[in-house]
């Protein structure tokens, strides 16, 4: 039986790419280059900081329209009233103090031929290497009925911020005895276990505040990550409060009607009191503008350098990638950002990039003081990342003391990774 992920293992998710930054004294002797990073989340901000740390002479520009980044990890606790949104917010002052130019604009155009990025105010930025870390956008064509009205009546809450707080207010306003439905898309999607963590924490809120209520999961998958751990926790903590309708049972959502808050599935319709509809996803919008997304909606890359297979001198990291076995998670994006920085420093110096070995760790909190985790190691295999030996997962049959320990480790992981990137 594998051992649970410890804080030491979690920190590996922050430091995995350190070997990619080898021989800094040699690299710093080379002429400086210009690197533009688009997207200031766990991947982009980590990459920008790692670039500057590896070579102080590099001209590193981070383009990110939001002056404050709002983290998705732990945002489910905000929805459940266990955490305030302020705990999720981080600025870019420390990155600027480290010599990174911060541009608070949206990237609106990319010319891979002339190597220039255009922002919303019309400014252009030249680059030698471009890094895109755009996260995800929603594939709304795959969810008929999902429009601006749906955002207000049936929020997704899948990008932390206003939607997180809207879903929280809807829960607070719901009468006891109501039903909360969570519509979960098929993979690939951002942080696959997170919808089930959300269902757990909403159930915790309802159990303590509105105990006659229930949570209904409408799932486009038959199986999901850490399923045995979640289902054991649900039975132990929430009894029959959580009901899941899997794909083979008709759980896939085919359309919605926001005017009546109706969710349509292959086998029936549902009209819950609160509807949390998470649409299918694809790479963030700028990936399409840059021409680095293929027909799948995601971005094929060289897993050694993260360079796009569709546009030269453009690297793509984080959730937007076609990464193979590596999950779309904050920890994985952070590791990719650092590995990509190492590859770029080597490429600019005329050196062969090193083969990265990445670690992704995922914590799930199903109630206060009750957590479990999954970690994996990943290496390039052909055109994608493949999982290799050395991963760890929490045991299914574990005492509550271990669950409490892992919940505490999850908070320490969050503090460590955010301090490393933003602090």
C-alpha positions in Angstrom: 0.0 0.0 0.0 1.4 3.4 -1.0 2.3 5.9 1.7 0.3 9.2 1.9 1.8 12.3 0.3 3.9 14.2 2.9 4.9 17.9 2.9 8.2 16.8 1.6 6.5 15.1 -1.4 4.3 18.2 -1.9 7.3 20.5 -2.0 8.7 18.3 -4.7 5.8 19.5 -6.9 7.4 23.0 -6.5 11.0 22.0 -6.9 10.8 19.2 -9.5 12.2 21.3 -12.3 15.3 22.4 -10.4 17.6 20.1 -12.4 16.4 21.9 -15.6 18.2 25.0 -14.3 21.6 23.3 -14.0 24.9 25.2 -14.7 23.5 28.7 -14.1 27.0 30.2 -14.0 27.6 29.1 -17.6 24.2 30.2 -18.8 24.4 33.6 -17.2 27.6 34.3 -19.2 25.5 34.3 -22.4 23.8 37.3 -23.9 20.4 38.1 -22.4 17.2 37.3 -24.3 13.6 38.6 -24.3 11.0 36.3 -22.9 7.3 37.2 -22.7 5.0 35.2 -20.5 1.2 35.4 -21.1 -0.9 34.4 -18.1 -0.1 35.0 -14.4 -1.4 31.9 -12.7 0.4 29.0 -11.1 2.2 28.1 -14.4 2.9 31.5 -15.9 4.0 33.3 -12.7 6.2 30.4 -11.7 7.8 30.4 -15.1 8.5 34.1 -15.1 10.0 34.0 -11.6 12.1 30.9 -12.5 13.4 32.6 -15.6 14.6 35.6 -13.7 16.1 33.5 -11.0 18.0 31.4 -13.5 19.4 34.4 -15.5 19.0 37.9 -13.9 19.9 39.5 -17.3 16.9 38.1 -19.1 14.2 40.6 -20.0 11.1 38.9 -18.6 7.7 40.4 -19.2 4.6 39.0 -17.6 1.3 39.9 -19.4 -1.7 39.4 -17.1 -4.9 41.6 -17.2 -5.8 41.0 -13.5 -3.8 42.9 -11.0 -4.9 40.3 -8.4 -4.7 36.6 -9.0 -7.5 34.5 -7.4 -6.5 30.9 -6.8 -8.7 28.0 -7.6 -7.2 25.6 -5.1 -9.2 25.9 -1.8 -11.9 27.9 -3.5 -14.3 25.1 -2.8 -13.9 26.0 0.8 -15.0 29.6 0.0 -18.2 28.2 -1.6 -18.9 26.1 1.5 -18.3 29.1 3.9 -15.2 27.7 5.4 -12.8 30.3 4.0 -13.0 33.9 2.7 -12.1 34.9 -0.8 -9.4 37.2 0.4 -7.3 34.1 1.4 -7.2 33.2 -2.3 -5.9 36.5 -3.6 -2.3 37.3 -4.5 -0.6 40.2 -6.3 2.5 40.6 -8.4 4.5 43.1 -6.4 7.1 40.6 -5.4 7.6 39.6 -9.1 8.0 43.2 -10.1 10.5 43.7 -7.3 12.5 40.8 -8.7 12.9 42.6 -12.0 10.0 41.2 -14.0 8.0 43.7 -16.0 4.3 43.3 -15.2 1.9 44.4 -17.9 -1.7 44.6 -16.6 -3.4 44.1 -20.0 -4.9 41.2 -21.9 -2.9 39.8 -24.7 -5.1 40.2 -27.8 -2.8 39.3 -30.7 0.3 37.1 -31.4 2.4 37.2 -34.6 4.6 34.2 -34.5 6.4 35.3 -37.6 7.6 38.6 -36.3 7.6 37.4 -32.7 5.4 40.1 -31.3 2.6 40.1 -28.8 -0.1 42.8 -28.9 -2.1 43.9 -25.8 -5.5 45.4 -25.5 -4.2 48.9 -25.3 -2.4 48.5 -28.6 1.1 48.1 -27.2 3.4 45.5 -28.8 6.1 43.4 -27.2 8.9 41.6 -29.1 10.2 38.3 -27.8 12.8 35.7 -28.5 10.7 33.1 -26.7 7.0 33.3 -25.8 5.4 31.3 -23.0 1.6 30.9 -23.0 -0.1 29.8 -19.8 -3.7 30.7 -20.6 -5.5 28.1 -18.4 -8.9 27.0 -19.6 -11.9 28.5 -21.3 -15.3 26.9 -21.8 -16.3 25.0 -24.8 -19.8 26.4 -24.8 -20.8 25.0 -28.2 -20.7 21.6 -26.5 -23.2 22.8 -23.9 -26.4 24.1 -25.6 -28.2 26.7 -23.6 -25.1 28.0 -21.8 -24.8 31.7 -22.3 -24.5 34.9 -20.2 -27.8 34.3 -18.5 -26.6 30.9 -17.4 -23.6 32.4 -15.8 -26.0 34.2 -13.4 -28.6 31.6 -12.7 -26.4 28.4 -13.1 -22.9 29.4 -12.2 -19.9 27.3 -13.0 -17.6 28.5 -10.2 -14.7 27.0 -12.2 -12.7 30.2 -12.4 -12.3 31.5 -8.9 -13.7 35.0 -8.1 -17.2 36.4 -8.8 -18.6 33.0 -9.8 -17.3 31.4 -6.5 -19.1 34.0 -4.5 -22.3 33.8 -6.5 -22.5 30.1 -5.9 -21.9 30.6 -2.2 -24.8 33.2 -2.1 -27.1 30.8 -3.9 -26.4 28.1 -1.3 -27.0 30.5 1.5 -30.3 31.6 0.0 -31.6 28.0 -0.6 -34.2 26.8 1.8 -33.6 23.7 3.9 -34.8 20.6 2.0 -33.5 21.9 -1.4 -31.3 20.1 -3.9 -28.0 21.3 -5.2 -27.0 19.7 -8.5 -23.4 19.7 -9.8 -23.0 18.9 -13.5 -19.5 17.5 -14.2 -18.0 17.3 -17.7 -15.9 14.6 -19.2 -12.2 14.7 -19.2 -9.9 16.5 -20.0 -10.8 19.2 -17.6 -9.2 21.4 -15.0 -8.4 19.5 -11.8 -10.6 16.4 -12.3 -11.1 15.5 -8.6 -12.2 19.1 -7.7 -16.0 18.7 -8.5 -16.2 15.8 -6.1 -14.4 17.8 -3.4 -16.9 20.6 -4.1 -19.8 18.1 -3.7 -18.3 17.0 -0.4 -17.8 20.5 1.0 -21.3 21.6 -0.1 -22.7 18.5 1.7 -20.7 19.6 4.8 -22.3 23.0 4.6 -25.8 21.5 4.1 -25.4 19.0 6.9 -24.6 21.8 9.4 -27.0 24.4 8.1 -29.7 22.7 6.0 -29.7 19.1 6.9 -32.8 18.1 5.0 -31.1 19.1 1.7 -29.2 16.9 -0.7 -26.4 17.1 -3.4 -27.0 15.5 -6.8 -24.0 14.8 -9.0 -24.7 14.5 -12.7 -21.5 13.0 -14.1 -20.3 12.6 -17.7 -17.9 9.9 -16.5 -18.4 6.4 -15.1 -15.2 6.5 -13.0 -13.2 9.3 -11.5 -10.0 10.0 -9.8 -9.7 8.8 -6.2 -13.3 7.5 -6.4 -12.9 4.9 -3.6 -11.6 7.6 -1.2 -14.4 10.0 -2.0 -17.2 7.4 -1.8 -15.9 6.0 1.5 -15.8 9.6 2.9 -19.3 10.3 1.7 -20.7 7.2 3.3 -18.9 7.9 6.6 -19.6 11.7 6.8 -22.8 12.3 4.8 -24.8 9.1 4.6 -27.2 9.3 1.7 -27.0 13.1 1.3 -24.9 12.8 -1.8 -26.3 11.0 -4.9 -24.3 10.5 -8.0 -25.7 9.6 -11.5 -22.9 8.3 -13.6 -22.5 8.4 -17.4 -23.9 4.9 -17.9 -26.9 5.8 -15.7 -27.7 8.9 -17.8 -25.7 11.4 -15.9 -24.2 13.3 -18.9 -25.7 16.7 -19.3 -26.7 17.5 -22.9 -28.2 21.0 -22.6 -29.5 23.5 -20.0 -32.3 26.1 -19.8 -31.2 28.9 -17.6 -34.6 30.6 -17.6 -36.1 27.6 -15.8 -32.9 26.3 -14.2 -33.4 23.0 -16.0 -30.6 20.5 -16.6 -31.3 18.1 -19.5 -29.6 14.7 -19.5 -29.8 11.8 -21.8 -32.3 10.0 -19.6 -34.2 12.8 -17.9 -34.5 16.4 -16.8 -33.7 18.0 -13.4 -34.7 21.4 -11.9 -32.6 21.8 -8.8 -32.8 24.7 -6.4 -29.1 25.4 -7.0 -27.5 24.4 -10.3 -23.7 24.3 -10.5 -23.0 23.6 -14.2 -19.4 23.1 -15.1 -19.1 23.2 -18.9 -16.7 21.2 -21.1 -13.4 23.0 -21.4 -10.6 23.8 -23.8 -7.4 25.8 -23.8 -7.7 29.5 -23.0 -8.7 31.9 -25.8 -5.2 33.3 -26.5 -4.1 29.8 -27.5 -6.5 29.9 -30.4 -5.4 33.4 -31.4 -1.8 32.2 -31.3 -2.6 29.2 -33.5 -1.2 26.7 -30.9 -4.5 24.8 -30.2 -5.4 21.9 -32.5 -8.8 20.4 -33.3 -9.1 19.0 -29.8 -9.1 22.5 -28.4 -5.9 21.8 -26.5 -2.2 22.5 -27.3 0.2 19.8 -28.5 3.7 20.4 -27.2 7.2 18.9 -27.2 7.2 17.5 -23.6 10.9 18.2 -23.2 10.8 21.9 -24.0 7.1 22.7 -23.9 7.5 24.3 -27.3 4.3 24.2 -29.4 4.2 21.8 -32.2 2.2 24.3 -34.2 4.1 27.6 -33.8 7.9 28.0 -33.5 9.5 29.7 -30.4 6.1 29.5 -28.5 5.9 27.4 -25.4 2.7 26.3 -23.7 2.4 25.2 -20.1 -0.3 24.4 -17.6 -3.9 23.4 -18.1 -3.9 24.3 -21.8 -1.5 21.5 -22.8 -2.1 18.2 -24.3 -0.1 16.7 -21.5 -1.0 13.0 -21.6 -0.9 11.4 -18.2 -0.1 14.6 -16.2 -3.2 16.1 -14.6 -4.4 19.7 -15.2 -3.6 21.0 -11.7 -2.0 23.9 -10.0 0.9 21.7 -8.8 1.5 20.4 -12.3 1.3 23.8 -13.9 3.9 25.1 -11.4 6.3 22.3 -12.1 5.8 22.8 -15.9 6.5 26.5 -15.5 9.8 25.8 -13.8 10.8 23.1 -16.3 9.9 25.3 -19.2 12.0 28.1 -17.8 15.0 25.8 -17.6 14.5 24.7 -21.2 14.2 28.3 -22.4 17.4 29.4 -20.6 19.3 26.5 -22.1 17.8 27.1 -25.6 18.7 30.8 -25.5 22.2 29.8 -24.5 22.6 27.3 -27.3 22.5 24.3 -25.0 20.4 21.2 -25.3 17.5 21.2 -22.9 17.4 18.6 -20.2 14.6 16.0 -20.0 12.3 17.1 -17.2 10.8 14.8 -14.5 7.7 16.4 -13.1 5.6 15.7 -10.0 2.0 16.7 -9.6 0.3 16.5 -6.2 -3.4 16.9 -5.6 -5.1 17.3 -2.2 -8.8 17.0 -1.6 -10.6 18.2 1.5 -14.0 16.5 2.0 -14.7 18.1 5.4 -12.8 20.2 7.9 -9.9 18.1 9.2 -10.5 15.3 6.6 -8.2 15.2 3.6 -6.5 12.8 1.3 -4.0 13.1 -1.6 -2.6 11.7 -4.8 0.8 12.4 -6.3 2.4 11.2 -9.5 5.7 11.4 -11.3 5.7 12.1 -15.0 8.4 11.9 -17.8 8.3 12.6 -21.6 7.3 9.5 -23.6 7.0 10.3 -27.3 4.8 13.4 -27.6 3.3 13.4 -24.2 4.0 12.9 -20.5 3.6 9.4 -19.1 3.2 8.5 -15.4 6.3 6.6 -14.1 6.9 4.8 -10.8 7.3 6.6 -7.5 3.8 8.1 -7.1 1.8 7.9 -3.9 -1.8 7.9 -2.9 -3.6 8.0 0.5 -4.7 4.6 1.7 -8.5 3.9 1.5 -8.6 2.4 5.0 -6.9 5.0 7.2 -7.6 6.3 10.6 -9.1 9.8 11.0 -5.8 11.0 12.5 -4.2 10.4 9.0 -7.0 12.3 7.3 -6.5 15.2 9.7 -2.8 15.1 9.1 -3.3 15.3 5.3 -5.8 18.2 5.6 -3.1 20.1 7.5 -0.5 19.1 4.9 -2.8 20.5 2.2 -2.9 23.9 3.9 0.9 23.9 4.2 1.2 22.9 0.5 -0.9 25.9 -0.4 1.0 28.3 1.7 4.3 27.0 0.4 3.5 27.1 -3.3 1.9 30.5 -3.2 4.8 32.0 -1.2 7.2 30.5 -3.7 5.4 32.0 -6.7 3.9 35.3 -5.4 5.5 35.9 -2.0 
